[in-house]
Amino acid sequence: MLPFCHLAFRAPKPLQKPYPKALKTLGDHLRKRRLDLALTQKEVAQRLGADETSVWNWEKNRSSPALRFVPRIIEFLGYIPDDTKPENLGQRIVAFRRVRGLTQKELARRLGMDPSTIASWERGDHRPTKRLAQRLNQRLRCD
């Protein structure tokens, strides 16, 4: 243009269209973190040890990650994405297992009890005895 006109406009780059507006699901959190780091889905998949198609499905909320990927996703995010705190013992047990990538069977083995007992507590069908509740609460706080 004109040699005497030296203007430079600076403004924050607009958010990409696929950037999630609200972080409601694990896929939303994953997409936000990936876009913040300017990574491709393939690069995220490699970091998580997953398939690129899986990451695409998680971000589109078409499927949820298998339990074994949740600890790696939490590590990638740098935080636990659950916005709500568990309100009862069953929800606390589920949250505990999920963060650690444990199945009911694996948690039951670690606690030395039957998996159906863990499932019953999670559903709220039964409550543990006072002694078991103390042991479980201690375990949920310490691990």
VOBA-1610 file (N, C-alpha, C; in pm, whole numbers, padded with zeros to 5 digits, always signed):
BEGIN
Met+00083-00117+00000Met+00000+00000+00000Met+00089+00124+00000Leu+00053+00218+00084Leu+00128+00342+00093Leu+00250+00323+00183Pro+00364+00378+00145Pro+00486+00356+00223Pro+00484+00422+00361Phe+00400+00520+00385Phe+00398+00589+00513Phe+00294+00533+00611Cys+00222+00433+00571Cys+00116+00376+00654Cys+00164+00244+00712His+00205+00247+00839His+00255+00126+00906His+00166+00095+01025Leu+00058+00028+01002Leu-00035-00009+01108Leu-00024-00158+01135Ala-00035-00191+01262Ala-00038-00332+01302Ala-00153-00348+01400Phe-00242-00435+01368Phe-00357-00461+01455Phe-00328-00585+01539Arg-00356-00575+01667Arg-00335-00688+01757Arg-00466-00716+01831Ala-00503-00843+01831Ala-00623-00884+01902Ala-00608-01032+01937Pro-00675-01074+02041Pro-00665-01217+02071Pro-00726-01299+01959Lys-00664-01411+01935Lys-00713-01500+01831Lys-00849-01556+01874Pro-00949-01552+01787Pro-01079-01606+01825Pro-01071-01757+01850Leu-01155-01804+01939Leu-01158-01946+01968Leu-01201-02023+01844Gln-01141-02140+01829Gln-01178-02223+01715Gln-01324-02266+01730Lys-01388-02286+01620Lys-01529-02323+01622Lys-01556-02449+01703Pro-01471-02553+01695Pro-01503-02674+01772Pro-01471-02662+01921Tyr-01423-02547+01965Tyr-01389-02529+02106Tyr-01516-02543+02190Pro-01516-02629+02292Pro-01640-02650+02369Pro-01682-02525+02447Lys-01809-02494+02442Lys-01861-02377+02513Lys-01877-02404+02662Ala-01914-02526+02696Ala-01930-02566+02835Ala-01862-02701+02855Leu-01800-02720+02968Leu-01730-02844+02997Leu-01821-02935+03080Lys-01900-03015+03009Lys-01997-03102+03075Lys-01950-03247+03080Thr-01876-03289+02979Thr-01835-03429+02970Thr-01684-03440+02969Leu-01637-03562+02988Leu-01493-03588+02982Leu-01441-03554+02843Gly-01521-03580+02740Gly-01483-03546+02603Gly-01465-03396+02583Asp-01551-03315+02646Asp-01538-03169+02638Asp-01407-03122+02701His-01375-03178+02816His-01250-03143+02884His-01130-03182+02798Leu-01138-03300+02739Leu-01029-03350+02656Leu-01009-03261+02534Arg-01118-03225+02467Arg-01109-03138+02349Arg-01050-03001+02385Lys-01096-02943+02496Lys-01046-02813+02539Lys-00895-02818+02563Arg-00851-02919+02636Arg-00708-02932+02667Arg-00627-02952+02539Arg-00678-03035+02447Arg-00607-03060+02322Arg-00593-02932+02240Leu-00701-02855+02231Leu-00696-02731+02155Leu-00608-02627+02224Asp-00612-02622+02358Asp-00525-02530+02432Asp-00377-02559+02404Leu-00344-02687+02389Leu-00205-02727+02363Leu-00172-02733+02214Ala-00270-02702+02130Ala-00254-02704+01984Ala-00205-02841+01935Leu-00265-02947+01989Leu-00231-03083+01949Leu-00336-03139+01857Thr-00297-03234+01775Thr-00393-03304+01691Thr-00451-03421+01770Gln-00561-03474+01723Gln-00619-03591+01789Gln-00523-03710+01783Lys-00448-03718+01677Lys-00351-03827+01663Lys-00242-03815+01771Glu-00195-03693+01796Glu-00092-03671+01898Glu-00146-03705+02038Val-00270-03666+02065Val-00332-03698+02194Val-00348-03849+02207Ala-00392-03914+02100Ala-00408-04059+02102Ala-00276-04128+02134Gln-00168-04080+02077Gln-00037-04139+02104Gln+00002-04120+02251Arg-00026-04003+02305Arg+00006-03977+02446Arg-00075-04066+02540Leu-00198-04094+02502Leu-00287-04172+02587Leu-00277-04322+02562Gly-00208-04359+02454Gly-00199-04500+02419Gly-00330-04552+02362Ala-00403-04464+02296Ala-00533-04498+02239Ala-00530-04482+02088Asp-00639-04514+02024Asp-00654-04499+01881Asp-00707-04358+01850Glu-00667-04302+01739Glu-00713-04168+01698Glu-00865-04163+01686Thr-00924-04269+01636Thr-01070-04275+01623Thr-01137-04269+01760Ser-01076-04332+01859Ser-01130-04330+01995Ser-01133-04187+02048Val-01024-04115+02030Val-01018-03976+02078Val-01125-03894+02008Trp-01142-03913+01878Trp-01247-03841+01804Trp-01384-03872+01863Asn-01412-04001+01889Asn-01541-04040+01946Asn-01561-03983+02086Trp-01457-03980+02168Trp-01467-03924+02303Trp-01499-03775+02296Glu-01427-03703+02208Glu-01448-03559+02196Glu-01586-03525+02141Lys-01639-03610+02056Lys-01773-03588+01999Lys-01882-03644+02090Asn-01842-03699+02205Asn-01934-03759+02302Asn-02016-03872+02241Arg-01956-03943+02149Arg-02023-04059+02088Arg-01995-04185+02167Ser-01887-04182+02244Ser-01856-04294+02333Ser-01775-04240+02450Ser-01767-04319+02554Ser-01689-04283+02671Ser-01562-04366+02672Pro-01455-04310+02727Pro-01331-04387+02732Pro-01344-04510+02821Ala-01276-04615+02784Ala-01270-04734+02869Ala-01204-04694+03000Leu-01238-04764+03104Leu-01190-04733+03238Leu-01037-04727+03244Arg-00970-04810+03165Arg-00824-04813+03170Arg-00761-04683+03118Phe-00835-04605+03038Phe-00781-04479+02985Phe-00804-04361+03078Val-00898-04371+03171Val-00934-04256+03255Val-00816-04201+03334Pro-00733-04285+03401Pro-00617-04227+03472Pro-00522-04151+03379Arg-00501-04202+03258Arg-00413-04132+03162Arg-00475-04000+03116Ile-00607-03999+03099Ile-00675-03876+03058Ile-00665-03773+03169Ile-00684-03816+03293Ile-00673-03724+03407Ile-00532-03667+03414Glu-00433-03751+03392Glu-00294-03704+03391Glu-00272-03603+03278Phe-00327-03629+03161Phe-00315-03538+03047Phe-00383-03405+03077Leu-00502-03411+03139Leu-00575-03289+03172Leu-00506-03210+03283Gly-00448-03282+03378Gly-00385-03216+03492Gly-00482-03191+03606Tyr-00602-03245+03597Tyr-00703-03231+03702Tyr-00809-03338+03682Ile-00889-03357+03786Ile-01001-03451+03778Ile-01123-03372+03729Pro-01178-03409+03614Pro-01281-03326+03551Pro-01420-03330+03613Asp-01443-03411+03713Asp-01577-03414+03773Asp-01604-03283+03845Asp-01708-03211+03801Asp-01741-03081+03860Asp-01818-03095+03990Thr-01886-03206+04007Thr-01965-03223+04128Thr-01895-03318+04222Lys-01909-03290+04349Lys-01852-03378+04449Lys-01951-03491+04476Pro-01899-03611+04500Pro-01990-03722+04532Pro-02068-03690+04659Glu-02196-03720+04658Glu-02282-03687+04771Glu-02300-03801+04869Asn-02280-03925+04822Asn-02300-04038+04912Asn-02187-04138+04894Leu-02188-04240+04977Leu-02081-04340+04975Leu-02071-04408+04840Gly-02184-04446+04781Gly-02181-04513+04651Gly-02113-04429+04544Gln-02145-04300+04540Gln-02082-04209+04442Gln-01933-04192+04471Arg-01897-04191+04599Arg-01755-04179+04635Arg-01677-04302+04589Ile-01738-04419+04603Ile-01672-04542+04560Ile-01653-04541+04409Val-01756-04502+04335Val-01747-04496+04189Val-01638-04396+04147Ala-01636-04278+04208Ala-01536-04176+04175Ala-01396-04227+04206Phe-01379-04292+04320Phe-01250-04349+04360Phe-01201-04448+04255Arg-01291-04540+04216Arg-01253-04642+04117Arg-01219-04579+03983Arg-01300-04485+03941Arg-01284-04424+03808Arg-01150-04352+03794Val-01115-04274+03895Val-00989-04199+03891Val-00870-04292+03883Arg-00882-04407+03947Arg-00770-04503+03949Arg-00779-04609+03840Gly-00887-04605+03763Gly-00902-04702+03654Gly-00930-04842+03704Leu-00998-04854+03818Leu-01027-04984+03877Leu-01168-05030+03846Thr-01183-05158+03823Thr-01316-05217+03810Thr-01367-05251+03950Gln-01494-05284+03960Gln-01547-05326+04089Gln-01474-05450+04139Lys-01444-05539+04046Lys-01374-05663+04082Lys-01235-05634+04138Glu-01162-05542+04074Glu-01027-05509+04121Glu-01030-05442+04258Leu-01125-05350+04279Leu-01136-05285+04409Leu-01175-05387+04516Ala-01267-05475+04484Ala-01308-05578+04580Ala-01190-05667+04619Arg-01109-05703+04522Arg-00990-05785+04551Arg-00896-05712+04645Arg-00875-05582+04622Arg-00786-05504+04708Arg-00840-05490+04850Leu-00973-05488+04862Leu-01034-05474+04994Leu-01063-05608+05058Gly-01043-05716+04982Gly-01067-05850+05035Gly-01214-05881+05053Met-01294-05842+04956Met-01438-05870+04965Met-01492-05909+04829Asp-01620-05943+04826Asp-01685-05987+04703Asp-01723-05867+04616Pro-01704-05875+04483Pro-01741-05764+04394Pro-01889-05727+04401Ser-01975-05825+04427Ser-02118-05794+04435Ser-02148-05703+04554Thr-02066-05711+04657Thr-02083-05622+04772Thr-02053-05478+04732Ile-01945-05458+04658Ile-01908-05325+04610Ile-02020-05271+04520Ala-02070-05355+04430Ala-02177-05313+04338Ala-02302-05273+04415Ser-02334-05349+04517Ser-02452-05320+04599Ser-02437-05186+04671Trp-02319-05157+04723Trp-02293-05029+04790Trp-02302-04913+04691Glu-02246-04933+04572Glu-02249-04827+04472Glu-02391-04793+04429Arg-02475-04893+04416Arg-02614-04871+04377Arg-02697-04814+04492Gly-02647-04829+04613Gly-02721-04783+04731Gly-02821-04886+04780Asp-02808-05010+04732Asp-02898-05116+04776Asp-02874-05154+04922His-02747-05155+04961His-02708-05192+05096His-02604-05094+05147Arg-02591-05091+05277Arg-02488-05008+05340Arg-02390-05099+05412Pro-02263-05061+05414Pro-02167-05145+05486Pro-02188-05136+05638Thr-02140-05237+05707Thr-02143-05231+05853Thr-02056-05116+05899Lys-02070-05078+06023Lys-01993-04965+06075Lys-01843-04989+06060Arg-01799-05111+06093Arg-01656-05145+06084Arg-01608-05137+05939Leu-01685-05195+05846Leu-01646-05191+05704Leu-01652-05049+05649Ala-01750-04971+05693Ala-01760-04831+05647Ala-01638-04752+05690Gln-01591-04773+05812Gln-01472-04702+05858Gln-01350-04743+05776Arg-01338-04873+05752Arg-01226-04924+05672Arg-01230-04867+05530Leu-01349-04865+05473Leu-01366-04815+05337Leu-01340-04665+05331Asn-01393-04589+05425Asn-01369-04444+05428Asn-01220-04413+05442Gln-01151-04491+05526Gln-01008-04470+05541Gln-00937-04497+05409Arg-00976-04603+05343Arg-00915-04639+05214Arg-00943-04532+05108Leu-01067-04480+05105Leu-01103-04380+05005Leu-01030-04249+05029Arg-00997-04218+05152Arg-00924-04094+05182Arg-00775-04108+05156Cys-00719-04224+05185Cys-00573-04244+05180Cys-00519-04266+05041Asp-00591-04336+04956Asp-00538-04370+04823Asp-00546-04256+04727
//
